[in-house]
Structures are given as structure tokens and as C-alpha cells.
Amino acid sequence: MPSPVFWLDESLLGRVLAPFLRPVLEQMGWELRQQRDLTAMTVRRFPGLALLDTIEALALVPAYALATDLALVAQHASVVALETPDRPDRIGEAVVMSEGCRPASRALARATIEPFFGLRIRAWDGEQGADALPVLRVHEDEAALGPLGERSHDLGRAWFVLTGQPFVSHLLVVAPELPSDILRPVASLLQVLPEQLAGRAAEIAAELVAARPLDAGRLRVVLTEALSVVTPKVRKAVDELVRRSGSGLRLPPGEIYRPLAS
């Protein structure tokens, strides 16, 4: 029987979590796989557990369950930022470019930019008819963690101020064929993961800042707050992101959320 697979993407947080998870998972007989643009299609082809972009994760529902044991969230700082050519209050209409960003980051931009900054977005990602307008650019991961200012804005923080909800960037999806006895040890591992990451947040931030000029303070906040169980507030935040982004996805039913150890 092949080893069960635990999928991570190669987002900043996916890369940070891999060294925590890999050695313990391998001892349990799991294989940790990472892929840069991890999608629902890949997870369908190679079923297992996947800490997957929220919009991609919802595309797997109801065939896959959403585990309540782990989600990636942002409140006071996030790894999604908006770059503007001028102060937002000096921009009436604009176009937005988010090429290279994950679906949840693009959904966050669609849900946040107009209502928070008071802008009118005339086109998204190459839509025609707005060539002369200012261009706003969405960045994520290290590219989003430079200094904030009049032309650089944390979209995850803007979403929290706008809605009172965290930005949920990733959810943990569970293939239906995985038995409880295989999932139970993983649940125990995930239970201690938030404390482990928070305990090393300053050290990891220092390592990343040494390699690239990043905002160390915001990065520490991101790492400290990133891991959460799926509480009712997290579920509500997922629903709000789906609604406000106009993604067209159905809201996940309550019964699709369950703990790994159930």
C-alpha cells in the first residue's frame, strides 16, 4: 500500500511549515509533497491530506471534507499586499493586476479593494477597455512583506478592519478514503504545531530577513498568528470571502467541516 500523502504548496507559509511537518510525518509513514501551484486537480489525482488555498479547497467540496484541525489565517498582518501608484484617496478609477497570485489572494483583492479604499475598479487582470487608468498590483508572500506606506497596503489587515473577520488563506482538505486510524496521529501532530511555530517565529523571521529585506515585525506577527483551528469565526470568515469576492462558489455546508480524529 502506498504511503498516504500530505500536500503543501510552496507559499511562504508552506515553506515555513514543511520542516516542522516532514520528519514527524515520515516517521508516521506519510509522504510530504510540495508543489508551487497546488490545485484541486492535483489533489484529486493524488488524494490525501492537503493544506490548500481556500478557493481551491472549496472546489473539492463535498467530495472532500474540510478538517477543523488547521487553517491558515491572518488578522493584524498578512502576506497579501496592494501596491498603488499614488495614495488611494487620490485615485478614482483603476485596474488591478494580480498575475501569479493564488486564488484566495485574488478573491481577497476583489472583496476588499473597492469597499475599503473607495476606488472604482474598471478591469481585473487584463480585461479590455481601461488602458489609460492607473494600475494597482497585488503581491503575496515575500513580495508583500516590504515596508507599508502610502503606496503599499496590507490587504489581509484591510479585510480584518473592513469585516472584523480574519483572512483565511488555506484550509485542510481530507480525502474520503483516508481511515481514522491513519488520521488520528496527524491530528495529534497538528494540535501542537501552532505553539511550535509561534515559539520559533522570531528566529524564522530573522532568517528570512537576512536573505531578503522584509518587514521583520510584520513577518513575526504573520508567523505567530498564522495557524488556527477552524472555529465558528473562521467558518464565517470563509463564507464572507466567498460572498464578497463574487467567486460563484457555493458556501460550504456545516457538516462538511469535521475533525481528523472523528
N, C-alpha and C positions, 0 to 999 in steps of 0.2 A: 504493500500500500504506500503510495507516495506521501511525502511529508505535507501536512497542511501548510497553507501559505498565509502569511501576514503581509499585506501590502502597505507601503508608504509611498507618497510621492517625494519629489526632490525639492519641495518648497524649503524655505529656511527652517521652519519648524520640523518638517520631516527629516531633514538632515541632522538637526539637533537631537531628535528623539532616537534615531537609529542606533547610536552607541549604547543607549540605555536598554533598548529592547533586544538587540541582536543576540548578545551572549546568553541571556536568560531564555529567550525563545528557542535557540538552538539546543540548549540543554533539555528543553521540553519536547524536542523532536519537531519543532516548527522550522520553516524556511522563511526568512525575512527577504522580501524582494522590494526594490525601489525602482520607480520609473518616473521620468521627468514630467511627462504629461499623462498622468494616470487618469484613466477614464472608466466610466461604467462598462464600456465594451470590453476593455481588458479584464476587468474583474469578473465579468460574466464568463469569459473564456477560460480563466484560471481561478476558479472560485476559492474562497477562503474568508478571512477577515480583511477588511481594508479601511484604513483611516483616510477617507476620501473627501475631496472637495464637496461641499454641501449640495450644490446643484447637481453634480454628478451622482451623489449618493441618493438623492430623491428620485433620480431617474431609474433606480433599481427597485424602488418600492412598487408593488407589495411583494415581489418575488423574494427580496431580501428583507430582513429585519434591520432596524436601527437599534444598536446596543446603547443602553443608557450609561454604560461604564466609562465612556470617554468621548469628549468633544473638544475641538479647538475653538477658543473664544477670545474676544478682545473687548475691553471696555475703555480703559484710560489711555491705551496706546495700541496701535495695530501695525501690521506690515503691509498696509494698503494706503497709498498717498495720492493726492491730486496735485499736479503741477500746473500752475496758471501763468499766463504771460504778464499779468498785472494783478493788482488786488481784485478779488472777486466783485467788490461793490463798484468797480469801475468797468465791469464787463456786463453788457446787457444780453447779448446772444453769443453763442459759441458752438463749436463742435467738440466732440470728445473722441479721443483715440485711446484704446485700451488693448492694443495688439500685444500678444504674448502673456496676457494675464489669465488667470484661471477663471472659470465661470462664476464662482462665488464673488470674486473681486469685481467682475463686470456687473454682476447683479447689485452689489453694494453701491457701485457708482451710479447705476440707473435709479436706485432707490433714494439716493442721498443728495446728489449734486444740485438738482433743481430746487427741492424744498429747503435745503439747508443754506445754500449760498444765494438763493434768489435769482438764479440765472435761467435763461431760456435756452435749452439745448435743441439746436436745429438739425443735427445729424450725429450719428454714432458710427464710429469705425468704418469710415469710407463711404457712407451713404452720400448720394449726389445732391448738389444744389446749394452748397454752403461754402464754396471755395474761399470766399473773401473774409470769412469770420475768424475770430481768434480760436486757437486750438488749445484745448485742455488735455493733459495727458495723465493717464492712470498708471501708477507704478506699484510693484509689490516686492516683498522680500527685501534684500539689501538695498535695492534701488529706491525703496520707500522710506529708508531709515536715515536719511540725511537730516540736517537741521531744518526745523519748521520755521516758517516766516510768512510774509505777505503773499508769497507765490508758491508756497509748499504747505499742504494741509493734510492732516491725518484723517482719512475718510472713516476709519473704524471709530475714532473718537467722535467725529461729527455725527455718525449714526447713533452713538450712545446718547449724545446730547439731544439729538432730534427725537428719539423714540423712547429713551430710558431703557433700551434693550442692548445686550451685548451683540457684537457681530460674530456669528457662528460660521467659521470658515470651513470646518471639516466635521464630518460625522463618521461614526464607526458602523460599517455595514457588515452583516453576518449572513453568509450563505446558508440556505435552509438545510443542507445536508450535513452540516457540522454537528456532531453529537455533543451532549452536555459534558460528558467526561473529558473531552478534549478542550472544551472552552473554559471549564472551571479553573484550571491553573492559570490561564491567561487573565481571567478576571482578577485573580489574586495579584498578579503582576501589575495590572493597570491600577489597582487600588493604591499602591504605594508610589506610582510614577509621579503624580503631581508634587508630592513632598520632595522627591529626589530631584526633580528639575528645579524647583524653587530653591532648594538648598545649594545648587550649583549655578544659579542664574548669574551672579556677579562674575564668577570665574569664566563661564562660557561667553558672556558679553565681552569681557576683556580680551579673550582670544579672538573673537570676531572683529572687534575694533582694531586690534593690532594688524589685521590683514587688510582692513578697508576703513576709510574714515566714516564711521557711523555715529549716530547719537547714542552714546553708551547708556544714558539714563533711560531713554525710551525703550531701548533694547532690553534692559533689565526688567522693566515693567512688563513688556511683552512676554518674556520668558517666565516671569513669576505668576502671571495671570492666565497663561495660555491654556492650561489643562483644567477641564471641568467634567463632572458627571452631568448627565442630561437631566436637569431639574425642570419643573414646570416653566420657570422663566426662560430657560434655554429653548424649550419647545416653542414657547410663544415667540421668541426671537426668530426662530426658523420660519414660523408661519408669517411673521411680519415681513421678513426678507422676501419670501415668495410673493406675498401680496403687493408690496410696494415696488418691487422690481419689474412687475409685469412679465414674469418669466413664463407664464402659461402653465406651470406645473400645478398639479393638484396638491393641496395641503395633506401632509401625511396623517393618516388616522392614528388615534391614540394607541390602539392595540398593536401598531407596528413597532412601537418602542418597547424593548424588554431588556432586562439584564442578561449578561452572558451566562451567569450561573443559574438561570431559571430552569 
